[in-house]
Structure formats: structure tokens, C-alpha cells
Amino acid sequence: REGSEPEIDGEPLPLPRRERRILEYLASNRGRRVTKTQVFNAIYGIFDEEVEENVVESHISKLRKKLREKLGHDPIDSKRFLGYRLVF
């Protein structure tokens, strides 16, 4: 369902478009670790020269905060230089 709000325990979790795309991307790669570059390319496309790759970190940090409030824990496992993984 493209464009619908993600749900946690049946409760909608309203997210800005980029954060939602990141969550969808992590969910579609669940269990696999994805690099910041892969996340960036999935969200902004490979040809977006206007945006710094570091923007991914700020989106993920905001997303983490919201997920932590809803879930009571942080479902995004990150390893420096290796990337991110969604764990439930």
C-alpha cells in the first residue's frame, strides 16, 4: 500500500515522507544490513546532487526517536561503517 501511514500495533504512525521511505526501505530489507549510501540512493535517487548523504543520519535519528516512543525500544540497529538494520 504505497503512501499509507505505517502502523504499529494497529496505531498509525504519522511520518514525514522521507522518514516513511526510510522505514519502508529498512522494512523491505529486514534482517539485512543496508549502508547509508544504499538508504540515500533508495530515498533520494542516485542523481540527487543537491543533498548531502549525511541527511540520512538526521532522518534516521528522528525516525528512531518516534519509533522508540511507540515501541519502547529502538528497532534500528546501526553499526558504524556497516549501516543500518531493522530488528523487531
C-alpha positions as CSV (number, residue, x, y, z in Angstrom):
1,R,0.0,0.0,0.0
2,E,2.1,2.9,-1.3
3,G,1.6,6.1,0.5
4,S,-0.3,4.8,3.5
5,E,0.9,5.5,7.1
6,P,2.9,2.8,8.7
7,E,1.2,1.2,11.7
8,I,2.5,-0.1,15.0
9,D,0.1,-2.4,16.8
10,G,-2.7,-1.1,14.6
11,E,-1.9,2.5,15.5
12,P,-1.0,4.8,12.6
13,L,2.5,6.3,12.9
14,P,2.4,9.6,11.0
15,L,5.8,10.2,9.4
16,P,7.2,12.8,7.0
17,R,7.7,11.3,3.5
18,R,11.5,10.8,3.7
19,E,11.3,9.1,7.1
20,R,8.5,6.9,5.9
21,R,10.5,6.0,2.8
22,I,13.5,5.1,5.0
23,L,11.3,2.9,7.3
24,E,9.8,1.2,4.2
25,Y,13.3,0.6,2.8
26,L,14.6,-0.8,6.0
27,A,11.5,-3.0,6.4
28,S,11.8,-4.3,2.8
29,N,15.4,-5.3,3.7
30,R,14.5,-6.6,7.1
31,G,17.3,-8.7,8.7
32,R,19.8,-7.4,6.2
33,R,22.2,-4.5,6.9
34,V,22.0,-1.6,4.5
35,T,24.6,1.1,4.1
36,K,23.9,4.8,4.5
37,T,24.6,5.1,0.7
38,Q,22.0,2.4,-0.1
39,V,19.5,4.2,2.1
40,F,20.3,7.5,0.5
41,N,20.0,6.2,-3.0
42,A,16.7,4.5,-2.2
43,I,15.3,7.8,-0.9
44,Y,16.8,10.5,-3.0
45,G,17.9,8.6,-6.1
46,I,21.5,8.3,-7.3
47,F,21.4,11.6,-9.2
48,D,20.4,14.0,-6.5
49,E,23.5,16.1,-6.2
50,E,21.8,18.8,-4.2
51,V,21.6,16.7,-1.0
52,E,24.4,15.5,1.3
53,E,24.4,11.8,2.2
54,N,24.6,12.8,5.9
55,V,21.0,13.9,5.7
56,V,20.2,10.2,6.1
57,E,21.6,10.2,9.6
58,S,19.4,13.1,10.7
59,H,16.3,11.4,9.2
60,I,17.2,8.1,10.9
61,S,17.7,9.8,14.2
62,K,14.3,11.5,14.1
63,L,12.7,8.2,12.9
64,R,14.4,6.3,15.8
65,K,13.0,8.8,18.4
66,K,9.4,8.3,17.1
67,L,9.8,4.5,16.9
68,R,11.3,4.4,20.4
69,E,8.3,6.4,21.8
70,K,5.9,4.0,20.1
71,L,7.7,0.7,20.7
72,G,9.5,1.3,24.0
73,H,12.8,0.3,22.2
74,D,14.9,1.3,19.3
75,P,14.3,-1.2,16.4
76,I,17.1,0.3,14.2
77,D,20.4,-1.4,14.8
78,S,23.3,0.6,13.4
79,K,26.9,-0.3,13.1
80,R,29.4,2.4,12.3
81,F,30.6,2.0,8.6
82,L,28.4,-1.1,8.2
83,G,25.0,0.5,8.1
84,Y,21.5,0.0,9.5
85,R,19.2,-2.9,10.1
86,L,15.7,-3.1,11.2
87,V,15.2,-5.6,14.1
88,F,12.0,-6.4,15.8
